[in-house]
Amino acid sequence: MKFKLTQLPVEDSKADIEVIIVIDKNKGHVFVQDKKLLKKAGFTGGQDETSLLVSKDRLYVGADSTHPK
């Protein structure tokens, strides 16, 4: 597996899978495009929680913010 970090806009990037990091369970963020599927899968966006949507080629990963609230 190879990773390449770029600064291209998402729509200009070529990738086998898209990884979306959900911070502080914020599933309302514009990057979270599969709210209904994630709800059906039981994904809450909690720390270290993942949900792979094979049909969409997307991996959602939950993470807590490192910034104080």
C-alpha positions as CSV (number, residue, x, y, z in Angstrom):
1,M,0.0,0.0,0.0
2,K,1.3,3.4,-0.9
3,F,0.3,6.8,0.5
4,K,1.0,10.1,-1.2
5,L,0.2,13.4,0.5
6,T,-0.9,16.1,-1.9
7,Q,-2.5,19.5,-1.7
8,L,-4.8,19.0,-4.6
9,P,-8.5,19.6,-4.3
10,V,-10.4,16.3,-3.6
11,E,-12.1,16.3,-7.0
12,D,-8.6,16.5,-8.7
13,S,-7.1,13.6,-6.8
14,K,-6.9,10.1,-8.0
15,A,-7.3,7.5,-5.2
16,D,-8.7,4.0,-4.6
17,I,-10.5,5.1,-1.4
18,E,-11.4,8.4,0.3
19,V,-10.7,8.7,4.0
20,I,-12.9,11.1,5.9
21,I,-12.0,11.9,9.5
22,V,-15.1,12.8,11.6
23,I,-14.0,15.1,14.4
24,D,-16.0,15.2,17.7
25,K,-18.8,13.1,16.2
26,N,-19.7,16.0,13.8
27,K,-21.5,14.1,11.1
28,G,-23.0,17.4,9.9
29,H,-19.8,18.5,8.4
30,V,-19.8,19.1,4.6
31,F,-17.3,16.3,4.0
32,V,-19.7,13.7,5.5
33,Q,-21.7,12.8,2.5
34,D,-23.3,9.5,3.6
35,K,-25.3,10.4,6.7
36,K,-28.1,8.0,6.0
37,L,-25.8,5.0,5.3
38,L,-23.6,5.8,8.4
39,K,-26.7,6.0,10.6
40,K,-27.9,2.6,9.2
41,A,-24.5,1.1,9.9
42,G,-24.5,2.5,13.5
43,F,-21.5,4.8,13.0
44,T,-21.5,7.5,15.6
45,G,-18.1,9.0,14.8
46,G,-16.6,8.2,18.2
47,Q,-12.9,8.1,18.8
48,D,-11.2,5.2,16.9
49,E,-14.6,4.1,15.4
50,T,-14.5,3.3,11.6
51,S,-17.0,2.5,8.9
52,L,-16.0,1.3,5.5
53,L,-18.6,2.0,2.8
54,V,-17.3,-0.3,0.0
55,S,-20.0,0.8,-2.4
56,K,-18.9,4.4,-2.1
57,D,-15.1,3.8,-1.8
58,R,-15.1,5.8,1.5
59,L,-13.6,5.1,4.9
60,Y,-15.0,7.1,7.8
61,V,-12.8,7.4,10.9
62,G,-14.0,9.0,14.2
63,A,-11.6,11.2,16.1
64,D,-11.7,13.5,19.1
65,S,-10.4,17.0,18.7
66,T,-7.1,17.8,20.2
67,H,-8.1,21.4,20.8
68,P,-9.6,22.3,24.1
69,K,-13.3,23.1,24.1
